[in-house]
Amino acid sequence: MNERDHLAEQFEQARPHLRAVAYRMLGSTSEAEDAVQEAWFRLARSDADAIENLRGWLTTVVGRVCLDLLRARREEPSDSLPEPIVIETEGDPEHEALMAESVGLALLVVLETLSPAERLAFVLHDMFAVPFSEIAEILDRSPDSARQLASRARRRVRGARPVAEKDLARQREVVDAFLAASRAGDFERLVAVLDPEVEFHVDIGPPRERVAVGAETVAQRVLARGSRFAPFGRFAIVNGGPGVLVAPPGKRPMAVVGLTVAEGRISAIEVVADPAKLRRLGVSQSD
């Protein structure tokens, strides 16, 4: 094995970690892959022998690439939701790899509200235990400033993020009840399965119609717009949590729904229906 092949092998070993970092930073599987590829290009142009900690060096490079992308994105604000990771088959290597990269859609929505610097500090430190000294170098700030950014982001995340149940079987029961009520057009049963303060987000349509809050308001929205799609909905793992894949047999998905279940009710609904994102969607399906 020559030196370049050895370097490529080391990079491939780090790829899942780098992709997970980039996805949490960007909320986009396609942009995350681009960021990781850019890290490879920069590595190939660098003096690899002078790099003491390759994984750490690559993490720093991916962090800088993502930071630039986030700053550019903020110049063109968007209400779009993150690109989801959807799984229908468990227990295979692809499933395990995808789950290692995923993070709940509700959390990603909260991360979208952070500044680029806050998001980088929170993701790298709280999710990947990167020292503040290294984060400070990426941000061109002091370690104390990086620590303050992460702390501010942490407070915002904790204040906005519902505490989801851990039991997937229990979560699935709630999702099944949600689907049954939606298919039947039963308003009362649908309200009963929703948290009184449930938040609903969808990434298409007029801006004023993309967000709804409250069980009755959300139930009306679901029945008015989604009841005709409910027969095509089936349970799926969306970003590591319970969700629904809406897809007629043999056809492309029409929507992906991420759900947060807390205390036996649905507290957050994230509907990804942007055709561009759905075309990029990779779904691991059962036979």
MIMAR-925341 format. One record per residue: x, y, z of N, C-alpha, C in turn; residue number from 1; chain; residue in three letters. Coordinates in pm, whole numbers, always signed. Each point is the difference from the previous one (the first is absolute). Example, Ala and Ser with C-alpha at 12.3 -4.5 7.8 and 13.67 -1.06 7.14 Angstrom:
% MIMAR-925341
PT      n_x      n_y      n_z     ca_x     ca_y     ca_z      c_x      c_y      c_z   pos   unit   code
PT    +1319     -569     +780      -89     +119       +0      +90     +120       +0     1      A    ALA
PT      -35     +105      -72      +82     +119       +6      -77     +109      +73     2      A    SER
END
This chain:
% MIMAR-925341
PT      n_x      n_y      n_z     ca_x     ca_y     ca_z      c_x      c_y      c_z   pos   unit   code
PT      +85     -120       +0      -85     +120       +0      +88     +124       +0     1      A    MET
PT      -22      +89      -98      +81     +121       -4      -56     +102      +99     2      A    ASN
PT      +71     +114      +11      -35     +100     +101     -139      +60      -23     3      A    GLU
PT      -33      +26     -128     -132      +59      -27     -112      -98      +31     4      A    ARG
PT      +20     -128      -30     -101     -100      +31      -22      -11     +151     5      A    ASP
PT     +110       +8      +74       -9       -6     +145      -77     +120      +55     6      A    HIS
PT      +26     +117      -59      -70     +120      +42     -149      -10      -31     7      A    LEU
PT      -30      -54     -117     -140      -17      -39      -71      -98      +94     8      A    ALA
PT      +70     -104      +42      -59      -97      +92      -30      +64     +135     9      A    GLU
PT      +92      +82      +48      -22      +70     +127     -118      +97      -10    10      A    GLN
PT      -10      +65     -115     -110      +93      -20     -134      -74       +1    11      A    PHE
PT       -7     -114      -67     -124      -77       -4      -40      -47     +139    12      A    GLU
PT      +98      -29      +84      -31      -39     +138      -63     +116      +76    13      A    GLN
PT      +42     +120      -33      -52     +120      +68     -129      +52      -63    14      A    ALA
PT      -33      -48     -121     -115      +56      -72     -132       -2      +79    15      A    ARG
PT      -39     -113      +63     -127       +1      +74       -5     +109     +107    16      A    PRO
PT     +110      +17      +72       +7     +105     +102      -13     +138      -63    17      A    HIS
PT      +71      +24     -108       -3     +131      -67     -138      +29      -56    18      A    LEU
PT      -64     -102      -55     -133      +18      -57     -101      +31     +111    19      A    ARG
PT      +16      -65     +115      -89      +26     +113      +16     +143      +50    20      A    ALA
PT     +125      +48       +8      +25     +138      +41      -66      +96      -98    21      A    VAL
PT      +24      -22     -129      -51      +91     -103     -153       -1       -4    22      A    ALA
PT      -61     -116      +18     -147       -6       -4      -61      +77     +116    23      A    TYR
PT      +58      -14     +118      -51      +74     +114      +21     +151      -17    24      A    ARG
PT     +107      +36      -67      +26     +142      -25      -93      +57     -105    25      A    MET
PT      -29      -77     -104      -70      +54     -117     -145      -46      -14    26      A    LEU
PT      -34     -114      +60     -136      -51      -15      -32      -43     -141    27      A    GLY
PT     +102      -31      -78      -18      -39     -141      +96     -113      -32    28      A    SER
PT      -54     -114      -43      +86     -113      -35      +86      +32     -120    29      A    THR
PT      -55      +70      -98      +77      +30     -121     +110     +102      +29    30      A    SER
PT      -31     +105      +77     +102      +98      +34     +105      -61      +92    31      A    GLU
PT      -42      -90      +89      +96      -67      +87     +100      -82      -82    32      A    ALA
PT      -50      -70     -101      +89      -79      -85      +97      +91      -75    33      A    GLU
PT      -49     +115      -44      +87      +96      -70     +109      +53      +94    34      A    ASP
PT      -37      +27     +125      +97      +50      +97     +109     -103      +28    35      A    ALA
PT      -41     -125      +11      +98     -109      +24      +91      -15     -120    36      A    VAL
PT      -55      +10     -120      +82      -11     -120     +100     +114       -9    37      A    GLN
PT      -42     +119      +41      +92     +115       +1     +114      -24      +97    38      A    GLU
PT      -29      -67     +113     +106      -33      +96     +103      -92      -64    39      A    ALA
PT      -47      -95      -82      +93      -89      -69      +88      +77      -99    40      A    TRP
PT      -60      +92      -73      +77      +80      -95     +109      +79      +72    41      A    PHE
PT      -34      +59     +113      +97      +78      +76     +109      -89      +60    42      A    ARG
PT      -39     -119      +42      +99      -94      +52      +97      -41     -109    43      A    LEU
PT      -53      -27     -118      +85      -42     -111     +101     +107      -40    44      A    ALA
PT      -32     +127      +26      +90     +110      -35      +93      +36     +115    45      A    ARG
PT      -15      -66     +114      +77      +34     +120     +119      -94      +18    46      A    SER
PT      +88      +38      +92     +112      -85      +38      -50      -93     +111    47      A    ASP
PT      -46     -116      -39      -62      -91      +97      +98      -44     +109    48      A    ALA
PT     +128       -6      -34      +99      -43      +99      +11      +97     +116    49      A    ASP
PT      -40     +124      -22      +12     +101     +105     -124       +3      +90    50      A    ALA
PT     -100      -82      -33     -124       -3      +79      +13     -104     +110    51      A    ILE
PT       -4      +43     +126      +17      -92     +111     -128      -78      +31    52      A    GLU
PT     -112      +68       -6     -129      -63      +32      -91      +17     -121    53      A    ASN
PT       -3     -101      -88      -73      +13     -125     -149      +19      +23    54      A    LEU
PT      -61      -78      +89     -143      +12      +26      -34     +140      +49    55      A    ARG
PT      +81      +52      +93      -24     +134      +52      +18     +106     -108    56      A    GLY
PT     +102      -17      -84      +25      +94     -110     -118       +2      -96    57      A    TRP
PT      -49     -117      -35     -113      -10      -93     -127      +58      +61    58      A    LEU
PT      -21      -23     +130     -117      +56      +68       +5     +152       -5    59      A    THR
PT     +119      +57      +20      +17     +145       -7      -31      +52     -139    60      A    THR
PT      +50      -69     -102      -25      +42     -138     -149       -4      -32    61      A    VAL
PT      -66     -110      +37     -144      -12      -25      -76     +110      +75    62      A    VAL
PT      +42      +28     +122      -63     +106      +78      +11     +134      -70    63      A    GLY
PT     +116      +31      -55      +20     +128      -70      -84       +6     -128    64      A    ARG
PT       -4     -110      -72      -80       -4     -124     -148      +23      +34    65      A    VAL
PT      -48      -69     +103     -140      +14      +39      -29     +141      +50    66      A    CYS
PT      +93      +58      +72      -19     +136      +51      -17      +98     -116    67      A    LEU
PT      +82      -14     -102      -12      +86     -118     -136      -18      -68    68      A    ASP
PT      -44     -125      -11     -130      -26      -63     -115      +58      +81    69      A    LEU
PT       +8      -12     +133     -105      +55      +85       -4     +152       -8    70      A    LEU
PT     +115      +63       -5       +3     +146      -10      -59      +47     -133    71      A    ARG
PT      +32      -73     -106      -55      +35     -131     -151      -22       -2    72      A    ALA
PT      -44     -107      +68     -143      -32       +4      -79     +109      +71    73      A    ARG
PT      +56      +58     +105      -70     +102      +77      -24     +127      -81    74      A    ARG
PT      +79      +18     -106      -21     +116      -86     -123      -17      -87    75      A    GLU
PT      -47     -124      -13     -122      -31      -75      -90      -85      +89    76      A    GLU
PT      -70      +63      +94      -82      -75      +98     -101      -92      -68    77      A    PRO
PT      -23     -114      +63      -94      -98      -53      -77      -65     +114    78      A    SER
PT     -128      -31      -24      -81      -71     +100       +6     -151      -20    79      A    ASP
PT      +87      -44      -89       +5     -141      -35      +46      -86     +117    80      A    SER
PT      -56     -120      +10      +39      -94     +104     +123      -79      -44    81      A    LEU
PT      +71      -62      +95     +115      -83      -35      -38     -119      -87    82      A    PRO
PT     +100      -56      -68      -22     -122      -77       -2     -118      +96    83      A    GLU
PT     -104      -84       -4       -9     -110      +96      +82     -122      -41    84      A    PRO
PT      +27      -83     +100      +58     -133      -22     -108     -101      +40    85      A    ILE
PT      -42      -84      -93     -114      -89      +21      +44     -146       -8    86      A    VAL
PT      -46      -79      +96      +35     -142       +7     -127      -82      +17    87      A    ILE
PT      -14     -105      -79     -111      -93      +20      +47     -139      +38    88      A    GLU
PT     +128      -27      -15      +56     -131      +32     +107      +17     +106    89      A    THR
PT      -11      -75     +111      +98       +8     +107      +90     -124       -1    90      A    GLU
PT     +115      +17      +66      +86     -115      +23      +97      -33     -112    91      A    GLY
PT      +22      +93      -93      +99      -26     -104     +107     +109       +7    92      A    ASP
PT     +118      -21      -60     +109      +97      +10      -38     +139      -50    93      A    PRO
PT      -77       +7     -108      -40     +131      -53      -87      +74     +101    94      A    GLU
PT      -90      -75      +63      -86      +61     +102      +83      +56     +113    95      A    HIS
PT      +96      -78      +49      +83      +45     +112      +80     +124      -38    96      A    GLU
PT      +52       +4     -123      +79     +114      -45      -86     +126       -9    97      A    ALA
PT     -119      -13      -55      -89     +115      -13      -46      +50     +136    98      A    LEU
PT      -30      -90      +91      -44      +42     +131     +110      +72      +76    99      A    MET
PT     +125      -37      -25     +111      +68      +64       +9     +145      -45   100      A    ALA
PT      -48      +29     -121       +7     +135      -53     -124      +81      +33   101      A    GLU
PT     -111      -65      +30     -127      +72      +13      -10      +70     +135   102      A    SER
PT      -87     +100       +2      -35      +70     +122     -142      +49      -22   103      A    VAL
PT      -79       +5     +107     -142      +29      -15      -30     +126      -80   104      A    GLY
PT     -104       -6      -83      -39     +116      -81      -37     +119      +89   105      A    LEU
PT      -66      -27     +112      -38     +109      +89     +124      +74      +51   106      A    ALA
PT     +105      -74      +33     +123      +63      +45      +65      +79     -113   107      A    LEU
PT       +0      -56     -121      +58      +71     -113      -73     +131      -27   108      A    LEU
PT     -132       -2      +18      -77     +123      -19      +45     +106     +101   109      A    VAL
PT      +24      -41     +125      +49      +93     +101     +139      +51      -37   110      A    VAL
PT      +86      -90      -46     +136      +40      -38       -1     +104     -111   111      A    LEU
PT     -104       -6      -86       -9      +97     -109      -19     +142      +53   112      A    GLU
PT      -48      +14     +123      -24     +132      +57     +127      +61      +61   113      A    THR
PT     +105      -79      +13     +124      +50      +59      +83      +74     -104   114      A    LEU
PT      +87      +87      +46      +95      +63      -91     +100     -106      -45   115      A    SER
PT      +68      +22     -113     +100      -99      -44     +104      -31     +107   116      A    PRO
PT      +49     +103      +70     +102      -23     +103      -56      -79     +117   117      A    ALA
PT     -124      +31      +42      -63      -76     +110      -20     -145      -39   118      A    GLU
PT      -45      -21     -122      -26     -137      -45     +128      -80       -5   119      A    ARG
PT     +106      +59      -51     +127      -72       -8      +51      -34     +140   120      A    LEU
PT       -4      +98      +91      +50      -25     +135      -80     -109      +70   121      A    ALA
PT     -133       +5      -14      -86      -99      +64      +21     -138      -60   122      A    PHE
PT       -3       -9     -132      +12     -131      -66     +136      -63      +30   123      A    VAL
PT     +106      +75      -20     +133      -59      +18      +28      -36     +146   124      A    LEU
PT      -40      +87      +94      +31      -29     +140      -99      -97      +63   125      A    HIS
PT     -131      +30      -10      -99      -81      +71      -28     -134      -66   126      A    ASP
PT      +17       -8     -131      -30     -125      -70     +124      -82      -31   127      A    MET
PT     +116      +67      -13     +120      -73      -40     +120      +25      +92   128      A    PHE
PT      -22      +69     +111     +102      +20     +104     +129      +62      -53   129      A    ALA
PT      -13      +88      -99     +118      +71      -49      +36     +108     +102   130      A    VAL
PT     +126      +10      +42      +40     +100     +101      -26     +142      -49   131      A    PRO
PT      -30      +88      +96      -27     +140      -36     +122      +67      -61   132      A    PHE
PT     +119      -46      +34     +120      +58      -59       +2      -20     -151   133      A    SER
PT      -45     -118      -45       -4      -28     -144     -116      +73      -68   134      A    GLU
PT     -113       +8      +70     -115      +72      -55      +35     +148      -16   135      A    ILE
PT      +75      +53      +97      +40     +141       -5      +84      +30     -124   136      A    ALA
PT      +85      -93      -39      +83      +20     -120      -86       +7     -125   137      A    GLU
PT     -101      -83       -8      -90       +2     -117      -74     +133       -8   138      A    ILE
PT      -45      +49     +116      -80     +123       +4      +84     +126       +5   139      A    LEU
PT     +130      -16      +19      +91     +114      +17      -43      +84     +121   140      A    ASP
PT      -29      -71     +109      -37      +65     +125      +78      -65     +114   141      A    ARG
PT      -19      +52     +120      +65      -58     +116      -76     -123      +46   142      A    SER
PT      +66      -91      +74      -71     -116      +54     -117      +39      +91   143      A    PRO
PT      +16     +108      +78     -111      +45      +85     -119      +44      -83   144      A    ASP
PT      +26      +66     -112     -108      +43      -88      -71     -121      -61   145      A    SER
PT      +78     -101      -40      -60     -122      -55      -85      -70     +104   146      A    ALA
PT      +47       -1     +124      -76      -62     +110     -132      +74      +22   147      A    ARG
PT       +4     +131       -6     -122      +79      +18     -100      -25     -113   148      A    GLN
PT      +50      -13     -123      -87      -30     -113      -72     -133      +20   149      A    LEU
PT      +76     -102      +41      -59     -132      +22     -102       +4     +113   150      A    ALA
PT      +31      +75     +106      -91      +10     +113     -130      +69      -40   151      A    SER
PT      +10     +106      -79     -120      +71      -45      -85      -90      -90   152      A    ARG
PT      +67      -72      -88      -71      -92      -89      -68     -111      +80   153      A    ALA
PT      +69      -50     +100      -53     -109      +83     -129      +43      +71   154      A    ARG
PT       -2     +121      +51     -120      +50      +68     -117      +10      -97   155      A    ARG
PT      +27      +45     -122     -106      +13      -99      -52     -138      -43   156      A    ARG
PT      +91      -94      -14      -41     -135      -40      -84      -64     +109   157      A    VAL
PT      +45      +10     +123      -75      -61     +111     -135      +65      +19   158      A    ARG
PT       -8     +130      -25     -125      +71      +19     -104      -30     -107   159      A    GLY
PT      +47      -42     -118      -92      -19     -113      -23     -146      -36   160      A    ALA
PT      +82      -89      +51       -6     -140      -43      -83      -85      +95   161      A    ARG
PT     -108      -61      -45      -78      -88      +87      +79     -125      +37   162      A    PRO
PT      -24      -51     +122      +69     -121      +45      -75     -120      -54   163      A    VAL
PT      +59      -68      -97      -67     -110      -67       +7     -128      +84   164      A    ALA
PT     -102      -84      -18       +1     -131      +64     +109      -88      -61   165      A    GLU
PT      +51      -93      +78     +108      -88      -45      -52     -130      -60   166      A    LYS
PT     -117      -42      +44      -55     -130      -40      -59      +10     -141   167      A    ASP
PT      +69      -60      -98      -44      +10     -139     -134      -70      -20   168      A    LEU
PT      -23     -111      +71     -127      -71      -13     -116      +88      +45   169      A    ALA
PT      +19      +72     +110     -104      +91      +49      -19     +115      -98   170      A    ARG
PT     +109      +49      -55      -10     +107      -98      -77      -46     -122   171      A    GLN
PT      +24     -125      -41      -69      -51     -118     -151      -11      +26   172      A    ARG
PT      -39      -36     +121     -143       -6      +33      -65     +137      -20   173      A    GLU
PT      +69     +105      +42      -54     +135      -15       -8      +38     -147   174      A    VAL
PT     +104      -34      -77       -1      +30     -144     -112      -75      -69   175      A    VAL
PT      -19     -127      +36     -109      -79      -60     -135      +64      +30   176      A    ASP
PT      -18      +50     +123     -125      +66      +36      -18     +129      -81   177      A    ALA
PT     +109      +71      -21       -3     +122      -81      -42      -31     -144   178      A    PHE
PT      +59     -106      -57      -34      -39     -136     -145      -47      -10   179      A    LEU
PT      -45      -78      +98     -138      -51       -3     -100     +114       +5   180      A    ALA
PT      +25      +97      +87      -91     +114      +10       +2      +84     -127   181      A    ALA
PT     +118      +15      -60      +11      +77     -124      -74      -69     -113   182      A    SER
PT      +14     -133      -10      -68      -74     -107     -152       +4      +17   183      A    ARG
PT      -45       -3     +124     -144       +0      +26      -60     +140       -4   184      A    ALA
PT      +86     +102       -5      -50     +137       +3      -65      +35     +133   185      A    GLY
PT      +49      -64     +108      -59      +16     +132      +70     +112      +76   186      A    ASP
PT      -63     +116       +5      +61     +118      +61      +26      -22     +149   187      A    PHE
PT      -95      -51      +73      +14      -17     +145     +112      -98      +34   188      A    GLU
PT       +6     -110      -71     +107      -98      +25     +137      +58      -35   189      A    ARG
PT       +5      +83     -102     +126      +61      -39      +45     +101     +106   190      A    LEU
PT      -91      +82      +48      +34      +95     +105      +50      -73     +125   191      A    VAL
PT      -60     -115      +30      +37      -76     +120     +143      -51       -4   192      A    ALA
PT      +52      -25     -119     +135      -54      -11     +106     +110      -11   193      A    VAL
PT      -45     +125      -11      +91     +114      -13      +18      +71     +134   194      A    LEU
PT     +122      +43      +26      +26      +83     +117      -74     +134      -17   195      A    ASP
PT      -55      +56     +107      -72     +127      -14      +82     +111      -65   196      A    PRO
PT     +134       -4      +19      +88     +102      -57      +80      -52     -119   197      A    GLU
PT      -51     -101      -69      +72      -60     -112      +37     +107     -104   198      A    VAL
PT     +118      -15      -57      +47      +90     -106       +9      -77     -131   199      A    GLU
PT      -49      +61     -105       -4      -61     -134      +80      +89      -95   200      A    PHE
PT      +91      -63      -77      +76      +71     -102       -7      -78     -131   201      A    HIS
PT      -14      +71     -111       +7      -62     -132      +87      +91      -87   202      A    VAL
PT      +72      -58      -95      +98      +79      -74      -46      +45     -138   203      A    ASP
PT     -129      -11      -31      -52      +55     -124     -127      +78      +29   204      A    ILE
PT      -42      +83      -97     -121      +78      +17      +32     +143      +41   205      A    GLY
PT     -102      +86       +7      +20     +139      +42      +62       +6     +138   206      A    PRO
PT      +93      +93      +24      +68       +9     +130      -95       +2     +120   207      A    PRO
PT     -113      +70      -10      -91      +11     +114      -68     -132      +31   208      A    ARG
PT       +6      -97      -94      -66     -128      +21      +99     -112      +34   209      A    GLU
PT     +125      +35      +18     +101     -103      +24      +13      -41     +145   210      A    ARG
PT      -57      +79      +90      +10      -29     +143     -139       +6      +62   211      A    VAL
PT      -28      -93      +90     -125       +2      +77      +32      -47     +142   212      A    ALA
PT      -73      +52      +97      +23      -33     +140     -133      -27      +69   213      A    VAL
PT       -2     -104      +84     -121      -34      +75      -71     -120      -59   214      A    GLY
PT      -52      -86      +86      -57     -128      -43     -115      +18      -99   215      A    ALA
PT      -94      +87      +28     -116      +14      -87      +40      +61     -135   216      A    GLU
PT      +87     +102       +4      +45      +63     -125      +76      -99      -86   217      A    THR
PT      +89      -78      +62      +79      -97      -75      -89     -112      -53   218      A    VAL
PT      -96      -47      +81      -91     -105      -46      -80      +46     -121   219      A    ALA
PT      -46     +124       +2      -72      +54     -116      +88       +3     -123   220      A    GLN
PT     +128      +39      +20      +94       +5     -112      +25     -140      -56   221      A    ARG
PT      +20      -97      +88      +27     -136      -43     -119      -56      -78   222      A    VAL
PT     -120      +19      +51     -118      -56      -66      -33      +74     -129   223      A    LEU
PT      +24     +130       -5      -32      +77     -120      +96      -29     -113   224      A    ALA
PT     +129      -17      +33     +102      -15     -104      +55     -142      -12   225      A    ARG
PT       +1      -73     +111      +71     -127       -2      -85     -126       +1   226      A    GLY
PT     -131      +12      +20      -81     -121      +13       +1      -83     -128   227      A    SER
PT       +8      +67     -115       +1      -76     -126     +131      -74      -22   228      A    ARG
PT     +104      +42      +71     +128      -69      -11      +18     -107     +108   229      A    PHE
PT      -83       +6     +104      +14      -92     +114       -3     -147      -40   230      A    ALA
PT      -85      -42      -98       +0     -142      -38     +135      -49      -51   231      A    PRO
PT      +85      +91      -47     +131      -38      -54     +111      +11     +105   232      A    PHE
PT      -37      +37     +123     +100      +17     +104      +31     -130      +72   233      A    GLY
PT     +125      -21      +29      +41     -118      +77     +113      +39      +95   234      A    ARG
PT       +6      -71     +110     +100      +30     +103     +140      -16      -55   235      A    PHE
PT      +89      +91      +39     +141       -8      -39      +82      +68     +109   236      A    ALA
PT     +128      -30       +1      +93      +68      +90      +52     +121      -75   237      A    ILE
PT      -30     +118      +49      +42     +125      -63      +98      +70      +93   238      A    VAL
PT     +126       +7      -45     +105      +62      +81       +8      -59     +140   239      A    ASN
PT       -8     -131       +7      +18      -70     +127     -122       -4      +89   240      A    GLY
PT     -110      +63      -42     -122       +2      +80     -119      -48      -80   241      A    GLY
PT     -118       +0      +61     -119      -47      -71      -43      +97     -108   242      A    PRO
PT      -57      -53     -107      -47      +86     -108      -87      -76      -96   243      A    GLY
PT      -32      +67     -108      -88      -57     -102      +59      +28     -138   244      A    VAL
PT       +5     -103      -82      +37      +15     -140     -128       -8      -82   245      A    LEU
PT      -29     +104      -76     -121       +5      -81      +39      -31     -144   246      A    VAL
PT      -35     -119      -46      +38      -43     -135      -98     -104      -51   247      A    ALA
PT      -68      +28     -112      -85     -103      -61      +86     -118      -44   248      A    PRO
PT      -56     -120       -4      +77     -119      -38      +71      +18     -134   249      A    PRO
PT     +132      -24       +1      +77       +6     -123      +31     +139      -51   250      A    GLY
PT      -33     +103      +78      +25     +137      -44      +92      +74      +97   251      A    LYS
PT      +50     +113      -47      +88      +81      +84      -75      +54     +121   252      A    ARG
PT      +73      +26     +109      -65      +58     +118      -62     +136      -31   253      A    PRO
PT     -116      +25      +58      -68     +129      -13      +35      +92     +117   254      A    MET
PT      +38      -60     +111      +36      +78     +118      +68      -91     +102   255      A    ALA
PT      +79      +61      +85      +58      -67     +116      -39      +81     +122   256      A    VAL
PT      -51      -68     +101      -48      +68     +120      +81      -47     +121   257      A    VAL
PT      +70      +93      +62      +69      -30     +125      -89      +37     +117   258      A    GLY
PT      -11      -89      +98      -88      +22     +115      +79      -10     +130   259      A    LEU
PT      -31      +87      +93      +57       -9     +134     -111      -40      +95   260      A    THR
PT      +20     -113      +69     -100      -50      +95      +53      +22     +141   261      A    VAL
PT      -75      +73      +79      +38      +27     +139     -122      -17      +89   262      A    ALA
PT      +17      -78     +107     -108      -26      +96     -126      -52      -68   263      A    GLU
PT      +19      -88      -98     -112      -68      -63      -75      +79     -106   264      A    GLY
PT      +51     +119      -33      -64      +81     -103     +104      +56      -96   265      A    ARG
PT      -46      +41     -117      +90      +57     -100      +16     +148      +29   266      A    ILE
PT     +126      +41      +23      +27     +139      +38      +60      +81     -115   267      A    SER
PT      +46      -66     -105      +57      +72     -115      -21      -83     -126   268      A    ALA
PT      -37      +69     -108      -19      -64     -130      +78      +81     -103   269      A    ILE
PT      +93      -67      -69      +80      +65     -104      -29      -71     -132   270      A    GLU
PT      -63      +69      -94      -38      -59     -127      +95      +50     -110   271      A    VAL
PT      +77      -91      -56      +89      +32     -111      -68      -45     -128   272      A    VAL
PT      -41      +97      -83      -71      -31     -124      +63      +70     -120   273      A    ALA
PT     +112      +66      +21      +70      +67     -109      +43     -104     -103   274      A    ASP
PT      -49       +8     -124      +32     -102     -102     +150      -19      -21   275      A    PRO
PT      +78     +108       +7     +144      -11      -20      +64      -88     +108   276      A    ALA
PT      -44      +17     +124      +54      -82     +108      -45     -144      -13   277      A    LYS
PT     -124      -19      -37      -52     -136      -13      +69      -76     -114   278      A    LEU
PT      +40      +72     -104      +74      -66     -108     +136      -48      +47   279      A    ARG
PT      +60      +71      +95     +132      -38      +52      -10     -103     +112   280      A    ARG
PT     -123      -29      +40      -21      -85     +117      +44     -143      -28   281      A    LEU
PT      +83      -52      +91      +36     -141       -5      -78      -73     +106   282      A    GLY
PT      -82      -97      -38      -82      -72      +96      +41     -147       +2   283      A    VAL
PT      +33      -50     +119      +31     -142      +18     -131      -72      +27   284      A    SER
PT      -49      -77      -96     -133      -59      +10       +5     -150      +24   285      A    GLN
PT     -105      -48      +66      -17     -143      +15      -65      -56     -125   286      A    SER
PT      +12     -129      -18      -58      -64     -119     -151      -11      +13   287      A    ASP
END
